[in-house]
């Protein structure tokens, strides 16, 4: 028994092993922890020209309490428009203090209509791939694309975009149905519950009708669900093959095979009682063996028992009281420490803290002052302090948010993948919410549970938890381009809060990292490099401050079919419109281009041969790239990075063509660099190192041309080509750089303007209702942080707009011990 326990413990420990990967600082002995971020937005539907306001919460992922492990949060607004690759529309670096922060995105008037993704992460989260990255869907309706509805009808029509009317009939017919045996497997002659889920091409549930048949064509069970999810009971035989066939609600037919029936192994079945979870363990042809059953919530073990599984059926009872609210994973391990079965259940704490909002009046006038009294109490109605964010919205125009902090922290962040209407599972007025939640966990949780995926991966810690802005870069030898290790870096930030003078040291690759700057907005920072004797050395280059992550590859086919009243959408738009050089001694030669026919280069003439150009105009979203070299490798479909065979520590950017790896010529601001393909490699490496390390904020445009040129060109007195001894392909990179991009006399020093933490704007709230300025904002009031005191109380006041409507107040937040709080209130303006 002790031997089995030791084996199981070592398996679990190894699965969570931390490997240091030459991180910027020594992370070999770092304590493993996990973070989650959540953004409460004032709403989820906007018009171009409005402001998207958000309140940021950063918590310990295992208990949901506020954490101060990281002070820097990266937030992006990403377009996932139809038929386009995902791209970053805007981004911010948000300062987090004691787990709280705030920010906003000003949406351009010309922004395209469609679905957008709001994404947030810390540098520490990058160690775990996309496991802890926050994502939220936002819908934007372009004011230019909304058609007026002059009728007096209340008929609701889908909002139209420039491509097509967004209706259910436009969906692709790529439906899919999947089957999920409870616990993971179907065992022969063992009664099993099998859940099913049918979705359309957008991942939304779709109705289904069908039957389960054996290989003789006998009907074993029936499938029927209007929302696409359900379950059935089956006692499978080992020699049988079971097929599901039927039709989706859109008329498309399906036929698929159920998972294979096993003749040996384990399965588990869950039966919940008021205070207990009964776990029935079935085994077939496994004999008398030791097994381990565990119960975990958010990766932390709250229950564990070992026993001899010697009977056909074993029963283990797990008390619910030992677990916090949230998803519990019940896992059965065999005697070799391998997980055989897993089942997710939701632990609901019937008595939890709550927050209430009351207004001083039920009905108000336009521009009248509103007073909200906020109260937070525990399960026994004792006052407790909490932090919430609060929004007041025109209820006629804006639907309720589909995500809140309760549904995200306890459900959506634990189960990856799309969850339709997640708040329904926490609506206490929904009598079927526990049945629906159980079905969700049987299907989506069968394969997409966060902590199971995390255990399956080997963790490599290479990104630190940032306590401030991180400044990174490199120091290379001026002419050879080789990295300089152990160079001392000094940084001075005059306008930083707190410390202003920082120091660092380059590693073996010439890279340095300086941590902990607290700078806001655009600031000038000064850096210098020197050896241990204080002598200035090397060429100093700076990376982008923005620690980006790869863009999503998913593309949303279209705006979901959320129906808006056309007159209301038009009113939103109308309201919004009413708101107010390398050295000083080198002279580069001019490059002459004769249309598309030929380019006169240093010692060569290259001519077009029909190859298409690659042209890129640098925008703000490209500033994430470390430097020009990083940008070229990501953007160009032709550029690749190759390791030097003779010097494995050296890699170069090349353009493969017909078995050859061609290095490009470079033309800067219409002037070529003074080297040719025949120059020594160390000469070319010097120039490549200089230009590829240019930060993207110094680059305006990049054009890559594939031309055909001569190896040697002999030009006559009249500048006409007289002889071409040998033709060859030439790749040319045309760079348009900003002034001063490379003309640095003192390459070991830098005076650089950088963009630090976003300086959050304040939501405008009139100090008096007696104003002649019209106010028809859809978001009437926004407060990203409201703190209740030791008595659990807070008070908020604001003034109504001119609009006569119902106003919906929504509040989301946390107690200081990590209990999510959500509430709403409604009043009228007449």
N, C-alpha and C positions, 0 to 999 in steps of 0.2 A: 504493500500500500504506500509506504514512504517513497519507494522507488518510482512509482507512478506519479505521485505528487511532485517529486523533484523534476521528473521529465516534463510534465505539463508546465511547471513554472518556468523551466528553461526555454521551452518553445515559445511561451508568451513573451518572455523577456527578449528573446532574440528577434521576435517580430517587431519589437519597438526599439531596436538597437539604433543608437545615434552614431553617425559617422561624420567626423570632421573632414571637410573637403577644402582644406587650405582657405578657410574663411578669412575675411579681412582682419578679424582679431581671433584669438584662440578660443574656439568653441568646443574643444575636445571634451571639456568637463562641464559643459553647459547643462543646466537643468531643463528637462523637456517640459514644455507647457504648450497650451493651445489657446488661440484667440478666435473670437467671432466678432464680426462687425454687423451692425444693423443701421439702416438709414430710414428714418420716418420722414416721408415727404408730405408736404401740405396736402397734396392730392396725387392722383395717378393719370389725369387727363389734362392736357394743356393746349393752348393756342400759341402759334408762333408769335413772338414778341413779349410773352409773359415771362415771369421768373419762376423757376423751380426752386423751392426752398426745402432744405433738408436739415434734420437733426441727426447727429451721429452718436451711436452708442458702441463702445468697445468693451467686451466682456470676456471673462474667463470661460472658455468653451465647455468646461466640465461642471461648472456650477452657476453660470450666467451672472455672476456678480461683477461689478465694475472692476476693471483692471487698469493699472498704470504701467504695465509692462512695456507698452509702446506709446510714443507720443506723436507719431506721424501716421496719418491715414491718407492713402491715395484714392481719389474718387474720379471716375470717368463716366461720361455720357456717351454711349456708343450707338451709332445708327445701325440697324439691322433691316434696312429697307429692301423691298422686293428686288430680286435679281442683282443685288449688289453685295460685294464683300463687306463684312463688318468693318467699320472705321470709327475712330475716336473723333467725336464732334467737339468735345471740350473736356478739360480735366483740371483738377484742383489738388493741391497738397493742403490737408487740413490738420491744424494743431489739435491734439487730444490732450485734455487735462483731466486726470482722475476718471478716465473712461468716457468723457463727454466732449463733443465738439459740434460745430455747425458750419454750414456753407450754403451756397446757392449757385445756380446756373441761369444766366440771362439768355433766354432763347431768342435767336435771331428771327426777325420778321419773315425771312425767306426760308426758314428751315422747312424741310420736306415733311409731309404728313406720313405717318406710319408708326411702327413700333420701334422703341428705343430701349436699350438696356442701361440701367444705372448700376455701376459696379464699384466695389470698394474693397480694399485690402491693406494690410500692413506689410512691411518688408519681411517680417518674421513669417507671415503666412505663406510667403513664396517658397519656404522650405517644404511645403506639403502639396505642391502642385496647385490644383484648383479646389482642393477639398474644403477650404474654409472661406473662399472668396464669396463675398456677398453679391447677389444679383437680384435686380428688381425690374420688372417690365413697366415702361412708361409709354403712354400713347400721346402723340402730338397731332393735333388737327391744324393744318395750315389755313390761315385766314384767307389766303388767296384761292383756296380750292373748295371753300364752302359755298354752296349754291343757295341762294335765297329761296325761301318757301313763302310765297305771298298768300297762300290759302289760309283759311281760318281753321283748317282741320288740325287735329292732334295726331295725325298719322305719323308714325315713326319710320324713318327710312335710314338705311345704312349711309354713313358719311362716304362721299366719293373722293377718291384720290385721282391723281392724273393718269393712273394706269387703268383702273377698272372699278366697278362697283363692288364693294366688299360684301359679299353675301355667301351663304353656305353653299350655294350651287357652284361657286367658283373653285371650291376646294379640289385638290388633286384626289384621284381615286386610289391612292396608295394606302389602303387600310391595312390594319394588322391586328391579329388577335393572338394572345399568349396565354399559357396555362401554367399555374404555379401550385404544385403539391405542397400542402402544409408541412413545414419543417424541411422541405427540400427534395424528398424522394417519395415515390410510390413503391411500397413493398407488396409482394405477392400475397394474396389471401388476407390482406390487412386493410380494414376499412380506412379510407383516406378522404380528407376534404381537399378538393382541388378548386382553387380560385381561378378566375379568368378576367382578362381586361382587354377590351377592344378600343382602338384609337384610330383617328384619321391621320392624314399626312402631317397635320400641324401638331400632333400629339394630344389633341382633344378627344375626350370620350365620344364614342359613337354607339348608338343602339345596335343590338344584335339579337337574332333568333336562330336557334339551331338545335342539333342533337349530337349525342356521343354514341357511336356504334362500335361494335367489335368487328373482327375480320369476317365474321359470318353475316354481317349486316344487321344484327340485332340491336335495337335501341337500348342503351344502358342508362342514359340520363338525358335531360333536356336543358338547353341553355335559353335563357330569356332575360333580357335586361334593357331597359330604356336608356340607361346612362352608360352602358357598355361594361359594367363590372358586376360580378356575381360569383356564386360558388355552387358546387354540387358534391354529393357523396358517392364514392365508388369503392368497390372491393375488387381490385384487379386480379387477374390471373396471369401467371408468368408467361404462358404460351400465347397470350393474346396481344394483338396490336389494336390500339384504340384510336379512332379517327373522329375529329370534330368537323362538322359541316353545317352550313347554314347561310344566312344572308344578313348583311348589314342594313341599317335603317335607310341607307341611300340606294338600296337595291342591288349593290354589288355582292356577289356570292363568294364564299370562302370554303376551303377544305384543308385541314392540317392535321398532323399526327400529334398525339399527346406524348409526353415524356415516357421513356422506356420504363417498364416495370422491372424492379430489381428482385433477384431471388435470394439475396443476402444483404445485410446491412441494418441500419437503424432508422427509425422515424419517430417524430414526436407529435403529440396532439395536445392542445391547450384547452382547458375548461376553466373559465374564471368564476369565482365565487365572490361574495362581498368583500372578504378580507384576505382571501387566498387565491393563488394561481395554482391549479392542479396541472402538473406536467406528466402526461402518460407517455412512457418510452416503450416503443415496440422494437423487437429485434428478431431477425430471421437468420438462422444458420450462423450465428456468431459465437455460440458457446458461452461459457462462463468467463467473463472478462471484466476488468475494472474500467469504469468510465468516470468522467468528471462532468458535472452539470453546473454552469455558472449563470448568474444574472447580473447584467451590467447596465448602467445608465450613463450616457455620454462618456463612455470609455472607462468608467470607474466601476470596479467590482463591488457589489453590495451583497451578493449571495454566492456561495460555492459549496458543493458537496460531492464527495467521492463515494462510490458504492459498487458492489458487484452486480452487474447486469446478467443474471443467470436465468431469469424467467422470461416467458414470452412477452409479458407486460409488466412494467414497473411503474410505480407512482411516486412522484416527488412533489411536495407541497412547498410553495414559496410564499411567505407572508408579504403582503403589499406594503405594510406600514414601514418596512425597512428601506423603501425606495423613495426618492424625490419624484415630483411630477415630471412626466416626460416619457419618452420611448425607452422601454427596457428590452434588451436583447438577451434571449435565453439560448444558450449554446451548449450542445452536447459534444464532448471530445472523447475519442476512443482511447484505447490503452497505449497508443503511440503518439498521443498528443495532437491528433488531427481532428479539426472540427468536422463532424458528420452531419449535424442538423442545426438549424438556427430558426428561431421564430421571434418576431417582434410583437410586443404587446404594449399598450399605452396605460401608464399608471396615472389615474386621475385622482387628485386630491380634492375632495368635495368641499372642504373648508380651506380657502386660500385668502390671502390679503386682497383688498379691493380698493378702488378709488371711485369717488363720486364727485359730480359737478352739479351745482345748483345755481340758478340765475336769480337775481334779485326781483325779476319780473318775468311773467310768461309772455307778455306782448309789449313790443317797443315801437317807437316811431323812428322814422328815418333820421339818421345822425344823432340818435339819442345814445347816451352813455350806458354801457352794459357792465355789470359787475358779476364776475364769476367767483363763487366760493368753492374751493377744492378741498377735499378731505381724503386722506389715505389712512386705512386701518388694517389691522391684521385679522386673522380668522375669528378672533374673539372680540372684535370691534375695539381693540386697544389701538391708540394712535401710533403710527410708525412713519418715519421720514422716508421720502421717495423723491425721485427726479423724473419729471415728465416733459414731453413737448406737446404743444397744443396748437390746434388749427381751428379757425371758424370759417365756414364755407357757405356759399350760396347753394342751398340744398336743391333748388330747382334745376341747376345746371350741372352739378358735379355728383356722380354716383359715389357710393361708399367705396373706400379702398379695399382691394382684394387681398392685401397683405397687411398684417400688423405685427407688432413685436412679440405678441404671444404666439401667434401661429408660426412665425419665423423661427424663434429660438427653440420652441418645443417640437416643431414638426418639419418645416420646410428646410431648415439648415441641416437636419438629420437625414432627410431623404432627398437625394439628388433627383433631378428630373422635374418635369412639369406637374404641379398639383393644382387642379382646377378648384377655384373658390376655397382656398384653405381655411378661411375663417368659419366656414360652416361647421367644421369639426369642433369648434369651441363656442358655438352659439347655444347657450343653455335653453333657448326656446326651440331648438331643433330636437324633436323626440328621438330621431334615428341617428343622432350623431355618433354614438358609440358603435353601432352596427356599421355605419359608413367608415368610421375610422379603422375598425378591425379589418374591413375589406381592403382598405387602402394599404394597410401594413402587410396583409397577405399577398398583395400583388406587387406594388411598387417597392415595398420594403424587402421583398424576397431577394433582390439583387443589388439594391442601391443604398444600403445602409452605410452612413458615413464612417462609423468607427470600425466596421468590418473591412471596408476598403483600406482604411488607414493601417490596420494590422497586417493586411496582405502586402503592404509596401515596405521596402527597406528605406528608412528615413536617412537623409543626408543633410546635415545642418550646414549651410553655406551662407545664410543671410541672417544678420543680427537683428535683434529688436532695437529699433531706433528710438533714442531718447530725444532726438532733435533732427534737423536736416543733416544729411550725410553728403559731404563733398568728396568726390573721388576723381582720380585722374592718373596720369603716368608721367614719368621722366625718362627721356631717351637721350642718347648721345646725339649731338647736333648734326653730325655728318653721316655717321654710319647707321643711325636709327636704332642701335642696340639699346635695350633697357639698362638703366642704371639702378642697381640695388643699393639699399642702405643710404639713400639720399634723404637729407633732412628737409622736411616741408614746413614752412611757417605760413600761417593764414591769419589775416587781420580783417575783422568785420566790425567796422566802427559803429554801425547802427544796429548791431545785434543786441538782443535782450540778454542780460547776464554777462557771461564771459564773452570777451571780444577777441582775445588772442588764443590761437590754437596751434598745435604742432602735430606732426605725423612723420612717418618714415616709410620709404618705398620698400616693397618686398623684393623677392628674387626676380620678379618679372617687371620691375620698375613701376608697379602700381601702388598708389597710396589711397588711404581712406581716412578722413577726418570726421569725427562724429560730434553730434550734440549741438549744432548751431541752431539758435532760435532767431531766425530772421523772417521778416514779414514783407511781402510785396517785393518790388524791384530794389535791389541793394547792390552796391559795389563791394566786392571782396578783393583783397590783395593777397597773392601767394608768391612765394619764392622758394627756390631749391638751392641747397648748398651741401657740401661734403662735411665730414666731421671736423675739418679745420676751419670751417666757415667760409670757404671759397665757393662762390656761385658756380653751379654746374648744371649741364644738361638743358634739354628743351622741355619745357613744362606745358602739358596739355590738360584741359579740364573736361570731365564728362558732364552729361546732363544731370541735373539734380533729381530729375523725375525717374523713379525706379519703376519702369513699366513692366508689364507682363504680356505674353502673347495675346493677340486679339482672338475673340471667339470666332470659330469657323462656322458656327450656325448662322443661317440666314432665315429670317422670318418671312414666309411666303407672302403674307399680307396682314393687314390690320385685322385683329380678331373681330368677330361680328358682335361687338358691343353696340347697341343701337342708341342713337341720340336723337332727340327731337330736333329736326332741322332748324326750327325757329330758335330753339335754345342755343344751338351751336352758332347760328348766325349772330345771336345777341352777344355771345362771348367774344366773337371777333370784333363786333362794333364797339363794345366796351373797351377792348384792348386798343383799338385805333384812336380812341379819345384820350388815352394816357399820354398825359404829357411825358607784298612781294618777298622770297626766301632771304636774300641779302640785299644790301644796298648797291652792290657792284655788278649785278647781273642785269643786262638789258635784254628782255625777252623780245623775240621777233614777232611782228604782226603776222596774223594768219589771214590769207586771202581765200575766200570761198567763191567759186564761180558757179552760182546757182547750185544745182544738185549734181553737177558733172564732175567737179574735181576740187580738191583742197590742197593748197600749196603749203607743205610742211617743211620743217628744218631738214634739208637734204633729201626730201621726198615729195612726190606728188601722188596723192591718193584720190581715186575716182569711185563714185558710187556704182554699185552693181545690183541695185534693187533690194538690198536688205533694209528692213524697216528700222527706223530710229526708236530708241527708248528715251522718252522725255519726261522729266519729273520736276514739278515746281514745288519747292519746299514750303510747307505751311506749318502752323504752330503744332499740329499733331505729330509732326516729324521730329520735334525737338527731343522726343524720348530717346532717339537713337544715340548711342554712345559717341559716335563720330561718323565722318564721311564713309570710312571703310565699312562700318556696320550697316550703314544706310544702303550702300551699293549692294552688299550681299543679300539684303532683305528685299530690296525693290527690283533689282535687275533679274530678269529671267535667264540671263546669260552668264553673269559673274558668279564664280565659285571660289572657294578657298582651298588651296592645295598646299600640302606639306613638301618642303624641299627634301628630295631623296638624300642628298649629300649632307644636309644639315637638318635633322628631324625637328629641331627646336625652332625652326624658321618656317613660317607659312606665308603665302603670297596670294593676292587676288589675281585670278587669271580668267581668260575667256576661252573655254575649250572649243576647238573647231577642227573637224576631220583628224582627230587623234593628237592634235597639238594643243598645248596650254599657252595661249598667247597673252603676254602682258600688254596693257594698253599704253598708248601715248596720251598725254594730258595737255589740254589747252585751257588756260585760265584767263577769263575776261578778254577773249580774243587774241591772246598771246600764247604761243606754244612754250613748253618747257624745253630747256636746251639739252635734251638727251634723245638718242635714237635707240632703236631696238638692238643695235650693234654695240652699244656702250657696255662697259663692264657691269656685272650685276650689282656690285656694291654701290656704283654710282646711281643706278636706277633705284635701288633700295632706299637710298638716302632721300630721293625726291618722293617716292611713294610713301615713305614713313611720314614725311612732313605733311603731305596733302591728305592722306587717308586719316590722319589723326585730327584734322580740323573739326571742331564741334559744329553741329548742324545749325546753330544760331548764327553762324558766319556764312552759310551757303544759301543762295537764292534759287539756283536752278542747276539741274544736271541733265545733260543730253549724252546718250551713248550712241555712236555711229559705227557701223561695220562697213569698212571701205576696202577697196583693192588697190594696193600701191606697189611701187617698184622698190627692189632691194637697193639699187643704185640708180640715180637719175642724173643724166648729163644734160644740163641746160645750156642752150646756145645764147649768143649775145642778145637775141630778140626774145629771150625768156620763153622759148618754145621747147617742148620736150624733143630731144634728138635721139635718145636711146633708152630703152628699158631692158636691162640685162636679165631681170627675173621678177616675175609677178609674185605677190604674196598678200595675204589678208592682214588688215590692220584694224584694230579696235581703238577708237578715240573717245576719250571722256572730255566733254566740253563742260567746264565749270564756270558759273557766274557767282563770284564771291563778293561779299560786302567789303567796303573799305577797311583796311587794317586787318583782314583775316589772317594774313601770313607775314605782313611787313613788320615784324617785331625785331628791333635791334637787340633787346635784352630778352632772349628766349627763355632765360631761367626765371623770369618774373612774369606775373600776370595781374592785370587790373581788369576784372571781369564783372559785368552786370549779370546778376542771377535773379531768378524769381523764386522767392521762398514760400513760406506759408501764405495761404490765401487770406486776405483781410476781409472777413465776412461782413457783408452789408447788413444794416439794420432794417427790419421791416417797418415801413412808414405807418405810423398810427397818429392821427391828429390829436393834438392836446386839447382840442375843444370841438364840439359838434357845430359851433357857430362859424362856419366857413362857407364862402360862396363857391369854392372849387368843387366841381363835380367829382364824385367818388362812386364808381360802380365796379370796384374790384370783385372778381370772383372769389379770391381769397380775402376775406374781410379782416382777418387777424391771424398772425403767426408769432409764436413764441417758442424758440427751440429748447429753452431750458427753464423749467419752473420747479423750484425746490419747496417741498412741504417741510415745515419746521418740526421740532420735537413733539408738538401737539398734532402732527399730521395735517397741518392746515396751510393753505396759501390762498391769496386773493389776486385776481387779475381783472383789470378794467380796460375797456377800449370803446370806440365809438362806431356805431353802425354806419353803413354806406347809405347812399340815396335810394338804393334798391329796396322795394317792398317784396319780401320773400320770406320763406322759412330759412333759418340759419342752423346748420348742423355743426356742433362742437365735438371734435374728436381729440382724445388725449391718449398718449401712449408713453410708457415709461417703465422704471424698475424700482423695486425697493433695494436697499443697500445690501441685502443678502441674496439678491438675484431672482426675485419673483417678478415676472412680467405683469404689468398692469395695463388694462385697456378699458376705456369707457367712452360714452358719448352722451350728449344732451342736445335738445332742440328748443328753439324759441322762434317767435314770429315777429316780423317787422311789418306793420300796417300803416 
